[in-house]
Amino acid sequence: MFPLSTSQQIVWLQQQVVPDSRAYHATAVIDFHGEVNSTVLRKCLVDAVGRHDAMRIQICGEGSAVASQEVVESPHIEIPEHDLRGAEDREGARTELLHRHVHTEFDLRTAPLARWALVRLTEYHWQLFFTEHHLIHDGRSTVGFLTGVLQQYSAELTGRSFTAEPAPPYEEYVAYIATDEYRERVASDVKWWVGTLDGADFGIEFPGLGAQRSELFDHRGAQYRQILSADLMGQVRAVAHKGGLTVFAALLTVYAELCRRYSGKNDLVIGMPMANRPVGFERTVGMMVNTVPVRLAVDPETPCGDVALDAMTAIFDAIDHESAPIQELVKALKRSSKGLGNPLFNFMFGMHDGPCPRVELPGLSVDMQVALGAESTKFDLSVVVMPDKVRHGDHGNHGYELVWEYSTQLFSSKDIELLSAGFEAILRAYLAHPSEPMGTLALTEVAPVRAGRDAPQGHRKTSEARAAVESDVTRPDPAAEGGEPSGSLWLRTFRDILEDDDIYEDTDFFQAGGYSLLVPVLLSHYESLSGWRPPTSLIFKCSSPRELEAASAARHQPTPDLRR
């Protein structure tokens, strides 16, 4: 037996207080178009469970004040197969099966805390239902687990040998986060957050929209899915690139402005999920994700681009201090709340951009849909941004899907449709006028600006402070450095993380298949090679090995030359 991780402790506690909640059930549906060998696919799923100890965890001492966990060597696994080809109402039967699959309670005392079902819809269309309890799951783990399943399936059908990528067990991760080394990092991050959140006004309310809050937040919820077209997202990428922003920073800025208008608050604290994976545990399957309280100041008189740059800086800072457990922050900030509400934030905004597993499957194409609703929610309002590649891999159309998950205690479906329409209206206005004051965007379409309270003095970054941040990671002129940094540690790091030897000095990380959730992995790997961890923002300012080598040298952080 071994203790729960800090991330697991929160999930376990919430489940104890509201045992009927399905807020911590995470479901994905994988579509297979083509011929499927269901016997082999089931074998690959069972083998993958055997490779990852987190998939074989069960909870011990569930009735005690502090639970622990143990790994079962050979749990009983059932993967039922349902043939709906002859069903009179095929979609109705599929929906009923999926609903039952998502909502059936897990016995936390019995491994595995995950289940699968194969559904055959037509001769050449299958679906795999995959539901995990959040005690063993986070988004990166799901993608990693399924990638291994599909890689083995491809190898089995083509007669090739299969060797899974090595990864430390989850039990080793839990032991590591209890070490003095890691606890020092946590203490440093907690101290940073306490200073950053000093004087913050926690919690967001929308007066005049939604119902009055009840005493107990009971997790009842629903989902609304909003599609942002490929054309619209193409414009977002262009404006973000021109302004030196990430797409996520631009979208977060719009969300913050929407919250400012409906709440009347200029100083906002919004929860944001972080991968939170220490060096060496990038491929480990298990619950590691942490959610941090990102503080945003939205001044309606400030140009949109400047507000977005402040938001991006806040994102980078959050990533660099992602290890602080929320329960330790609550204690350090002396915060408390009634019922199950999070005392630091009740609104969330995050991105799930781990792509659909890219595996060559004989005679098959694969699509994936994640974050399916279980009529539950963890927060008052949570928006998850999913690029099209999450669902369709490289053959997606580059549009985005926004999943609005909301408390039905507070909001109606009409409320959420109004908010999502307001989000798109502000987004389109921002794209058309990125230099205009934030508060002037789409005023005739979205709720009028309220007379909000100003952000606390000293919290909002001045343009001088922002300039200092930007100059710290100024994109270098490669020619000025003289010579080719061939064989650099950055080049090696790119090749290792992107798993591609066709990476060269001028290869752009993001154009070569990198994505934001891989940036901490990239930095961790570089740190293991060089002994120095660059700030997260450096990768977004300098995205090729050549530029990163020059930036490292400019910061007086020499990296070894592998040609020696």
N, C-alpha and C positions, 0 to 999 in steps of 0.2 A: 504494500500500500504506500501511497505518497500523497502529499497535500494537493488541494486544488490550486491552480494558478490564480493570480489576482484578477485576471479577466473572468475566469470560471466562477470565482466567488460571487461576483455580482449576478451572473446568470442563475446560479444555484439559489441564491437568496430570493430573487424575484420569483422563481418557480415555486419556492416553498410558500411564499405569501399568497400567490394566486396560482394554485396548482392546475386550475382548469384553463389557464392561458396557453395559447399557442403562439405567443409573440416570439418565442425563441425556437420555433420550428422554421428551418430554412429549406425551401424546395426549389429544385431545378427540374426542367423538363428538357430532355435531349431528343431531338428529332433525327431519325435515320431514314434517309431516302435511298432505297436500293435493296439488295439482298442482305439479310441479316442471319447469321448463324447464332441462334439464341443460346444454344448449349455452350458454345465457346465464350460468348459474351458473359454468361453467368459465371463461368469458370474464372474469367478475368476479374470480375468484381470480387469474387471470394478471395482470389489470390491477392488483390490489392488491399483488402481488409487485413490479410495476414502480414502484409509488409509494413503497415502503419499502426503503431500501438495505440494511437488516439482513437482509431476506429474500433478498438476492442476494449474501450474503457467502460467501467460501470462504477456507480457511486456507492460508497460504503458509509455507514453511520448516518443515513439520510435523516433520521429523526433527532440527531444530536445537534448541538449548537454549531459545531464545526465538522463539516463532512470531509471525507477523503475519497480517494479513488484507487482502483486497481485495474490491472490489465489482464484480461482473460485470454488464455493461449488460443483456444479453439471454440469460439462462440458459435451457437447454432444460427445459421443464416438461411433464410427462405427468400427466394426471389420468384414470386408467382408470375405466371404468364397468362395474359388475358387476350383471347382472340375475338375481336369485335367485327370481323369481316362480315358476319351474317346478321349483325344487330340491325333491328328495324330503325332505331334512332341511334346511330353510331356516335354522334357528337354528344348526345345526351348521356349515353352510357359511359363515354370517356370522361365527361365532366363529373359524373357521379363517382367513378373510380378515383379520379384525382382528388376530389373533395374528401373522400374517405381516407385516402393515402396521406393527405396533408394534416387532417384533423385528428387522426387516431393518436391517443396518448402514448407517450413513451414511458416504460417502466425504467426509471433511472437506475434501478438496482440490477438491471439485466442488460448485458452487452449483446449486440452492438446498439448504440444509440443513433442508429441510422437504419433506413429501410429503402428497398428498391422494388420496382415492379416493371415488367415488360408488357407493353400493350401493342398488339398488332392491329392496325387500322385498315390497311389494304395489303395487297400482295407485296408491295414494295414501299410501304410506309409503316415504320415502327416508332414507338416512343418509349423512352426509359424515364420513369418517375424516380426521383432521388430526393429523399427528405432526411435531413440531419438535425439533431438537436444542437443548439449553439454551444453546449458544453464541450463538444468535440470539433467544432467547425468554425472557420472564418472563410471569407471569400477566396483568399489565395489558396487555402487548403482544398476547397472544392475544385478549383481549376487544376491544382496539382494532382489530386486524387484521380480525377476523370482523365487527365492527360495520360497518366500511367496505365489506366484501364484500356484506353484506346490504342496506345502504343503496343501493349501486349496483344490486344486483339488483332492488330495489323500483322504482328510478327507470327502469331499462331496460324493465321490463314495463309500466309505466304511461306511457311516453313522455315522462317528465320529464328535464330535464338533471340531471346529477350533478356536483357539485364536492366533492372530498374536503376534510376539515378540514386546514388546513396544519399541518405538524409538521417541526421541524428533523431533518435526517438523523442517523442513528446515528454516522456518522463525525464529525459536529460535536460530539456528546456526548463522544466519546472524546478529542477535542482539548480540550474545555472542562475535563474532569477532570484534565488535565495542567497547567492554568494555575496561576500563583502564588496567585491568589485562592482557587481551590478547594483547593489543597494546604494553605493556611493553615487552612481549615475542617477538613480531614481531620486535621491535626496536633492541633488543639484537641480534636476528638472522641476521638482516640486517647489523649490525655492524660487526658481525663475517664474513659474506660473503664479505663485502668490504675489510676487511683485507686479506682474503684468495685469493681474485681475484686481489690484487694489482699487477700491472705490467703484467697482463695476456694479451695474444695476442688473442683477440676474433675473432671467425669466422674461418671456415675451408674451404679451396679451394683445388681442385684437378687439378693442372695445367696439361694440356695434356689429360685430361679425361673430357668428357662432353662439353657443349656449354658455350659460354661467357655469364656472368650474364647480364640480362636486367635491366632496371631502376626500374621496378615495379614487385615485386613478386606477382603473381596473383593466386596462389593456384592450378594451373593446375597440376595434378599428376597422378600417376599410382601405382600399387602394383606388387610385385613379392614375391611368397611364396616359402620358402626353407625348406625342411624337413631334420632334423638331426635325423638319425635312433636311435632306442632304444639301439642298441649295442654301437654306438658312444657315446651316452649320458651316458651310463653306465660307459664308460671309463672316461668321463669328471667328473662324480661324484666321481669315485675312486681317480683320481689325485687331485681333489679339496679337498676331505676329507683328504688325506695324507698330503697335504700342508697347512691344516688349513684354507681352503677357502670355500666360498659359490660357487655354480655353476654359479650364476649370476656374481660374481666377476671374475671368470675365463673367461666367455664369454665376459665381458666388456673389459678385458685385450686384448683379441684377436682383438676386434673391434678397440680399441685404436691403436694397432700396425698397423692394416690395414690403419687407417687414417693417422698415422705417415708416412707410406711409400708413400702414394699417395700425401700427402700434403707437406712433407719435414719439418714438424714442430714437435718438441719434446714436446712442451708445448701446451696442447689441452684443450679446454673448450667444454664439451659435455652436452647437456640438458638431465635431467633425471626426469621423473614424480615421485611424492611422494604422498602418500595417504592423508597426511595433515589433519587428523581428530583429533580434540581435545578430551580430556577425556569426555565421556558421549555421543558423537555423532558417535560412531562406527557403529551403525545400521541405522543412518539417511540416507534417500535417498535424493540425491541432488548433485550439482556440488561443490566439495571441493578440488579436486586434484590440486596440485601445481607443477610446473616444475622448477627445480633449475639448476644453471650452475655448474656442477661438473668439477673441474680442475684436470687434469691428466698429470703427467710427465712420458714420456716413453723414457727411456734411452736405446738405442739399445745394449749397452755393459753390461747391467744389466741382471742377470739371470731371466728367465721367472717368476719363483716363487716369487722372490722379487718384481718384477713389479706388479704381481697380488696381493700381500699383501698390497702394496701401494694403489692399486685400491680399495681393500676392505675397507681399512681405510677411503678412500675418500667417499665411499658409506655410511659408518656408520656416518661420520661427516655430510654428507648431510641430512641423516634421522634425526639427532639430531638438525638440524637447518632448518627444512622443511617449517616453517611457513612464511618465508620472501616472500611476493608477488613479482613477477617478475617486475611489474611496479615500485615498490619502490626501488628495486635493480638498475634498469636502472637510476632512478633519483639520487640515492646516488652515483653511479659510474660515473654520468655525461656522459652517453652513449646516442647516438641517431643513427637512421638509416633512410635511404631513403625508401619510400614505406612501405611495410608491413613486411619487414624482421626483425627478432628478433635481437636486437643489442648485445645480449650476447652470443647467440649460434645459429647455423643454422643446426647442426647435433644433432640427438637424439639417445638415446639407453635406452630402458626400458623393464620391464618384466610385463606381465599380468598373474599372477599365481593364481588368484581367481578361484577355481575349478568349473566345471559344477555342478549345484545344486545337492546335494546328497539327493534325496527324493525317498522313496519307492512308486512307482506308480503301482496300480493293472494292470497287463497285459501289462505294457509298459516299454520300455527302452528309455532313453533320451540321445541325443548327442547335442553339442552346437558348433557353429562356430561363432567367433566374429571378430571384426576389419575388416569387409568386405569393400572393396574399393568403393569410390564414385567418382573416377576419379579426386580426389582433394588431396592436401597435405598441412600440416601446416608448413613444414620445407623443406629444400633442400634434406635432407636424414634422415629418421627415421626408426629405426629397433625395432620391438616389439618382444620379446621372449615369446613364449607361450608353457608351458609344455603340454603334451598330456592330462593331467587330466582336463585342461581347457575345452577341447572339449568333452571328453568322461568320465569324472569322474574317479571313481576307476577302471573301466574296460579298461582304456587306456593301451597302450603298452609301455609307459614311453619314447617315443621319444619326440622331441621338434619340433616346427614349428617357423621359423623366418619370420616375415612379413616385407619385405623391401618396405617402402612407399617413393616415390621419386618425385622430381619436374621434370616434362617433359620439362620444360624450360631449364634445365641443363643437364639431363641425358637421354640416350636412354635405351631401354630394354637390349641391348647388354652390355652397361656399367654396369648395375646392375647385370647381370648374371656374368660378369667378377669379380665384387666386391664380390658377394656371393661365387663364387668358390674360390676366394682368401681367404675369411674368413675361409672356411672349410679347405683349405690347411694349413693355419697357425695354426688352431685349432689342426689338426691331428699331425703336427710337434711339437706343444707344448706338447701334450699328450705323444709323444714318447720321448721327450727330455726336461722335465720341468726344468732342471737345466742349460740348455744352455743359452747363451746370447739371449735376445729377438730378436735382429736384425739379427741373423743367421738363423732364421726359414724359411724354404720353399723358399729360395732365388731364386731357379730356376723356381718356379711356380708362384710367386707373384712379382709384380712390384719391381724393385731394390730400395734399400734404397736411399733416396735423402740426400744431405748434408744439413740436417736441422739445424735450430738454436737451441742452447741448451736452456733448461728451465732456467728461471731467477734464479740467485744465491739465495740460501736459500729456494726455493720452494720445490725442490725434497727432500723427507725425507731421511735422512741418515740411515744407518743400525742401528746406536746407538739409533736414535729417534724412529725407528720402534720397536726396542727391548723394549724401555721404554713403548710404547703403549701396546705391547703384555704382558709385565709383569704386567701391570695395571689390566689385566683381566685374569691372569694365572688360568688355570683350577685347582681347589683345590683337595686335596686328601680327600675324604669323611671320610675315616677311621681316619684321623688325627683329625677330629673335635670331634669324640667321640659321640656315641649315634645316635639315629634315629630322624630326624627332622619331626616326624609324625605330621600331622595337621598344617604344616607350611603355611604361606601366599602364598608361591610360589605354593604349592600343590593346595590350594584353587583357586588361579589364573588360573592354568592350567585347572582345572576341569570346572571353569566358562567359560573360553574362548573357550575351545575345546568341551564344552557341553557334557562331558562324566565323569561319576563318577568312571569309571574303569581306573583312572589315579593314578599312584603310585609314590613313591619317586624316583625310577630310570627310570621312563618313559621318553623317549626322545621326546621333543616337535615336532620335524619334522617327526619322525617315527609314531607319534600318529595322524597325520593329519594336523599338523601345517604347515604354509608356510610363506614366507617372508613378505607378506602384512599383516599377522596377528601379526607379531612381535610388531609393534607400538601399536596395540590393547592390546596385552598382557602387555606391559610395562605401558600403560595408566591405565589399570585395577589394576596392582600391585601398581602403584603410588596412586590410589584412596584408596587402603586398607592400605598402609604403610606410605604414606606421603613422600616417596623418589622415584625418577625416576632414575633407573639405566641407564647407557649408552647402546645404541642399541647393541653394539658389545658383551655385556655380554651374550646375549641369544645364540649367535653363538659359543661362547667359552664354555659355561656351559649350556647345553640344557635340564637338568633334574631338578626337584625341589630340590633334595638332593644337587647337585652341586651348584645351585643358592643360596640355604640357606648358604652354607659354604662361597661362594664368598661374599655374603652380610655381613656376620659376619666379614670376613677378611677386609672389607672396613669400618668397624666400623659403619655399618648401621644396627642396631638390628631390627629384625622383631618380632612382638608379637607371643607368643606361644598360639595357639587357644585351647590348651587342658586345659588352666587355667580357 
